[in-house]
Amino acid sequence: MTEAKRPAPEPFARLQAQPAYLRLAEAIEREIVSGRIAPGDPVGTEATLCEQFGVNRSTVREGIRLLEQSGLLQRDQSRRLFASLPRYNNLATRMSRALVLHQTSFRELWEAALALETASVEAAARHATDEDIAALTDNLQRSRAQLNDADAVIELDSEFHALIAKTGRNRVLELAREPASLLFAPTLRVILPRIEAAPQRNVEAHAHIIAALARHDEAEARLWMQRHINDWRRGFEKSGHGLDDPVERSFIEHVSGLRSGGRA
């Protein structure tokens, strides 16, 4: 008795037609990404886009909404649309949430921070100007004045590292470090209440880094940044957490605190 032949499996799923608003958004995005529409250039009104794409106004509005959310479109006071550069914080927040959803561990966060913050401070040592050093010194002075305020310590620490990245004059590094940097704050909220010396050690490391940048001493800046990031890791462990613990809970609590206007 011959064995019945099994039907060949179908390797491909049926194609799904994209909604018109997605095709519209992708068409405008291609023009902006290609440079044919530059940041600041007008994109047209809703009425002209309806006419150009041959779609109704609700389709245009939904496509525009997607592009505004991604930061590629903005409106001026007259509600006219123009192309724009995506804001770092918009992109970074989405990536940070993705890291949380993937249950990123503190170990992974620390390893990434060690690489990215070290690269940032090395670039900063090469490019720091007097104005950059002045901005960093101002941050240090404000940090020293608010050592007893955990929220201020966290905010100023975030500002310090952002200033370092800006000083490095490398937009790829500046953008690359942002998603991970948004997860620093909730981990500090875990550390600060349990490690009394943490705020003082934080500003001392910042002071050494600034002194190295002022001398354009790349090796010294790298050394102190690595000490700083490793000290952060030790603080996390001393606060009773494991390196392989996910950062999910602290991130969600931090974001919830920001939304409610309260302290996480």
ABEGO torsion letter per residue (X at the ends): XBBBBBBBBBABBBBBBBBAAAAAAAAAAAAAAAGABBBGBBAEBAAAAAAAAGBBAAAAAAAAAAAAAAGABBBBAAGBBBBBBBBAAAAAAAAAAAAAAAGBBAAAAAAAAAAAAAAAAAAAAAABBAAAAAAAAAAAAAAAAAAABAAAAAAAAAAAAAAAAAAAGBAAAAAAAAAAAAAAAAAAAAAAAABAAAAAAAAAAAAAAAAAAAAGBAAAAAAAAAAAAAAAAAAAAAAGBBAABBAAAAAAAAAAAAAAGBBX
